[in-house]
């Protein structure tokens, strides 16, 4: 499900079952990341699939990439393996104006 930057940030702030997932590359993460996020690079292909299979399906996943494109794909993949609550950050990290860690 796509959420605007405001909806994503607001929903995340009030969610005690949240898991923030960054699907960007290690090089992109060097530019900064959303605090408390976990990185699983979607470009790992089967490695990405293997790692998301291990995730707790009961959590609410807040997924982002650079622009919102890869994270949208990631949400669709996650839905297909039984993770019901995966929220895509529209516009991605390049439009994020919330807190950033280095």
C-alpha angles and dihedrals in degrees: 000000000000117000127186117243090260095047092046094050094044095047092045092051091056098041117097091182095056129135117186113212123194111196096184129114123269089251091056092049090059086070089063138278142220109273119262093015125143119220124224109163110226089207089069087083107191090016089058090050092049092051097047090049086064094054123108105261092205094066127094109242122212105195128192142168132170099290107003096261103100091037089056089054090046091053090052091050091047091050089051092058094048104271099134101184111058117143121197119214105229111223092016130222094324089068096038113121097174127096117317128197126202 
